[in-house]
Amino acid sequence: MKVIDMHCDTISGLLGLKEEGKPEGLRQNKRHIDLLRMQESNYLVQNFALFVPLKRVADPWEQVCGLYRLYREELEKNSDILAPVLRFSDIGKNEGEGKLSSLLTVEEGGVCKGETGKLRELYRMGVRMMTLTWNFDNEIGHPNLNSAYYGEHVKDVMEAWRNCDPDTPAQEREARRKAAEAAFLDYYHTPDLTGGLTEKGREMVAEMETLGMIPDVSHLSDAGFYDVLEVTRKPFVASHSNARAVCPCVRNMTDDMIRKLSQRGGVMGLNFCADFLEEKPLGERNPGTIAAVVRHAKHIVSVGGIEVLGLGSDFDGIDTHEELPGVQSMDKLWSALCDAGFSEDQVEKIFWRNVLRVYQDTL
């Protein structure tokens, strides 16, 4: 078994702990991912995202540079077992030297502030994949789950329900719950079909392809997905997105998107976030199950073929998945996929071969 995981938020989590005066290292920690457990689980490549919550930081460029400095520190501290991927051949070279490979990504294209010069600087820093948006509009395009919209239209209704006084009559509490559920589901289920890439976004995506930086459409609006399809020629990815037909959250991909991505030779990574795997009634705990991950895998392969599916755990960016709590549990997913009828060759493609092919075609 080998593993390539297209997305985790571990670096951002480590920076947060450092700023709180509770530092942990990448080599060994109590989070979802550390290098020693990755070694034990036979990881080949882990994509480490520099995640920036765009509208929640003073200067997104300074924030991504701070994350990069921490990433470089961790690379230097762990150079005996971890090495960066700057070109495709580095993966084989690192494996031959007995080292894990780290592919650097950015989650939030808005850190570039619409400047192609900053995009090129990210490439020089070693970034080889970029998620075009997170949950805010930026100079490149628009997301499906827009946090600004949530704050303006959903948050107050949710808080009115959650903050009910104990003396609030049961009938009013139920009315508030229903209003909150309706508002949240409208937000969660309504894709953006018109707000795609901006003109600057088209320019930036074209420049990414020229540089050899892979566009990542996870978080991007439905309209934006089709714009990327139009602007690009090479494979691109949805690094951490599931199937909307299985779980209707708009963070997931429609069947048509899955087919189009497959036809382009791209891949999408199974996301272990429980709320993107299976919908629960509002307020009900969602622990996450391997069975739900398998359901998405089977649907995606039935729609787009085995070549379109990979892994994008979103480890350290999600609440802990009860049955897949970290890198140490990947063998359980392997066994579950085999038990569900996937052949060993098919599971190998999902676990690492498909993503490796995309890297060979793009880096």
N, C-alpha and C positions, 0 to 999 in steps of 0.2 A: 504493500500500500504506500502510495505517495500522495501528497496533498499540495495543491495550489489554491490559495484563498485570495480572492480579488479585493476584499475590503475588511478592514478593522479600524477602530478608532483608538487604539492603545496609546499612541504618542500623545494625543490630546488629553487622555486620562492621566498619563504620567506627568504632563506639564501642570495640570490642575492640582495634583497631589503635591508637586514640588512647590507651587505657589502657596499652598496651605501649610507648608512646613512639615509635610508628611511624605517625604520622597520615597519612591520605590523605583527599582530599576527594571530594565527590560529582560535581563537575564533570568531573574526569579522574582515573582511577585504574587499577589493574591487576586489578580484580575483574571480575565478570561484567557489571556495569552501571555506566555513568557517563553523564552528561548529554550530553556531546559525541557519543558513539556513538549515544545515543538519538535525538538530532537527525538524524544521518545516516541512521538507519533509520526515520525518520518516525513516531516514537512519538506517540500522542495522549494517553494516560493511562498512568502507571505507579502501581500501588498500592505504597506503601512500608510494610512491616510493622514495628511495634515488637515484636520477638520477645523473650519472656522465658521462659527454661527454669525453670519454676516452683520446683521443689525444689532447684535448684542456685544460688539467689541468696538473700541474707540477707533482703531485703525486696522482694517483687515490685512493690509500688506505687512504691517509691523507684527501682527499676530502670527501670520504664516511664517515669517522669518524667525520669530521666537520658537515656534514649533520645530522649524528646520534645525535650529541650533541644538535643541535637545536631541533630535534625531541623530545628528552628526556625533554628539557626545556619546550616545548609546552605541553607534557603529564602532567608534574608537575603543570604547570599553570592552566590547564583545567581538573584536576583530578576529579572535581565535575561532569563533564559531558562526559568525555572521558577516556576509559581504554583500555589497550593493549590486543591483542589476542596472547597467547603463545601456547595454546592447544584448541582443538575444544570446550570443555566445557566452556571456558571463554566467548564465544559468548552468550550463554544462561544466564550465570551468570551476565554479564554486562547488558544485556537487562532487567533482573529481577531487577537490581539496578537502572534502568532508565538511563543508560549510553550508549553512542555510543561506538562501538567497532572499534579499529584501528589495522589493520594487516600490519606489516612492511614488505616492499619488497625492493629489490635493482634492479635498471635498469642499468645493465652493469656488466656482470660476470667478466670482465677484472679487476675489482677492487681487485680481489683475487690474481692477478699476477700469476695464475696457481698454487697457493699453497693451498692444502687442509686444512692446519692449519688456513689460513685466512677464508676459507669457514666455518669452525667450529666456529671461533670467531664470524662471522656474525650470526650464529645460536644462540650463547650464548647472543648476543646483542638483539635477538628477531626477526631476519629476518626469515620469513616463506615462502617466494617466491622470486625467482630471475630470471630476464630476462637474458638469457645466453649471448646475445650480444646486443649492441645498433647498431650504424651505422659504426662500425669499426671492423676489424679483431682483435681477442684477442687470448689468450692461449686456450680458450675453443672451438672456432669455428669462423664461418664467417657469416656476415649478407647478406641480399639480397640488400638493398640499402646501398652501401658502400661509405661513405663520402670521403674516400681517392680516390676512382675511380672518384667520381664527381669532386673533386678538380683537378685531373690530366687531365681529358678528356672532361669535360662538362663546367666547370666554365669559361674558357677563351672565349668559343663560346657564352655563355650566356652574358658575359660582353660586348663582341663586339657588340651585338645587343642592349643591354640596354643603352650603352654609345655612341650611334650614335650621331655624331655632328649634330646640326640642319641643317647644309648645306649639309649633306649627301644626295645624290640623292635618290629619292623614290625607284628606282629599286634596288639600293644597300641595302637600309634599309630592303626591303622585302626579299632580298636574305639572309641577316643576320638573319632575324626573322625565316625564314624557316630552316636555318642551326641550329639555337638555338633550335627550336622545335624538329627537328629530333634527335639532340644529347640528349636533355632532355628526350624525350619519349623512346629512346633506353635505357637510364639509368633506367627510371621508370618502364619499361615493361620487362626487361630482368632478370630473376631469376638466382641465382647461383645454378646450378644443380650438381656441382662436389665438391665444398668446403663445406664439412659438419663439424662434430665434429672432433677435433684432438684426438689423443690418450689420452692426458691429459684431454681433454673435456669429453671423455667417462668416465674416472675415476671420474671427478668432478660431473658429472650428477648422476652416480651410488652412490656417497657419499651423494649427496643431497637427494636422495630417502631413503637412510639408515637413515639419520638424521631426515627426516620429513620436508624437505624444497622443495616446489613445483617447478619443472622446468617450466619456462615460455618461449615459443618458438616465441612469437612476436618479430619481427626484424630478427629472425634467417633465414638463407638460406633455400631453399627448400631441399637441400641435408641434412642439419642439422636436419630438422624436422624428416626425416625418420630415421636418426641415433638415435635421442631421442626415437622414437618409438621402435627401436630395443634394446636400452640399458635399458629402463625402464620397469616396470611391473605395476605400479600404474597409476592412472589418472594424467595427466599433463594439462597445460592450454596454450592458446594463449590469454593473458590477455586483449590485445587491438588490435584486428585484425578483418577485415571485409572479404567479399567474393570477390575473384578475378574475378569471372564470372560476377559480377555486376559492379565492377570498377577494371580495369586491373592493377592497381598498384601492384607491387610485395610485398608490405607490407601486402597485403591481402592473404587469404588462398584459395588454389584451392579446387575444389569440392572433389577430392580424399583425400586431407588433412582433410577436414571437416568430411568426412565419417570415416576416420581412427581415428580421435580424438574422434568422437562419440562412435565408437566401443570400445575404451579404457576407456570410461566413463569420458572423460575430457570435458572442456567447453572453448568457445571462447567468448570474450567480445566485444560487439558492440562499435566501436571507433567513436567518434563524429567529428574527423578531416575531414573537408569538402573535402579535396583532396583525402582522402581514401574512400569517399562515392560516389563521382561523379566527373568524369573528365571534365574539362573545357579547352577551347583553351588556349595556353600559353599566359600569360599576362592578361587574363580575370579574374575579381574578382569572387571568389567562396565563397558565404556567408554561405552555408550550409542550408539544409532543413530537416525537420522531415520526409518528404516523402521519401527522399533518405535513411534515417536510416531504415524506414519501409521496403523498397525494399530489403535491405540487410537481414533484419530479416526474411522476407518471403522466400527468396532464401535459406538461411542457414538452416532453419527448413525443407524446402522441400527436402534438400539434406541429412542432418544429423539427422533429427528428433528434436523434441522440447527440448529434454534433453541436447543438446549440446550448447545451446545459453545462454549467460549471458550479463552483462554490463561491459564495460571497457572504460569509457568516454574519458580518456586522458586529463581531465580537467587540466588547468594550464600548460599544455605542448603543447597546440595547439592554433591557432588563435580562437577567440571567434566564436562559432557557432551561427549564427544569431537567429535561432529559439530555440536553447537549450543553452542559454548563461551561465548557471550555475546550481547548484544543486536545485535551486528554481524552475526550469522548468521541473523537471522529471515527474510531473503529466501530462504535455502535451504529453510526449512520451507514457505514460501509456494509455491515451485516444486515441492517434493515433493508437496504436497497437490494441486496442479493436475495433475501427472503421474500421480497416483493416481486421477484421474477426477472430482475435485471441480471444479465450475465456478468461475469467478472470483467470481461473486456469493456462492456458498457459502463460499469462502475468506474473503471480506470479512466475512461473518457470524461466522466462527470467530475471525478476527483482531481484530475490534473492534465490529461492529454488534450482536451479541447482548448483549455486556456493556453497551454503551451503552444499549440498550433497558431492561435491568434497572435501570441507574442512573436512567433517566428515570422508571421506575415506582416507585422507592423513595426517592430522595434528595429 
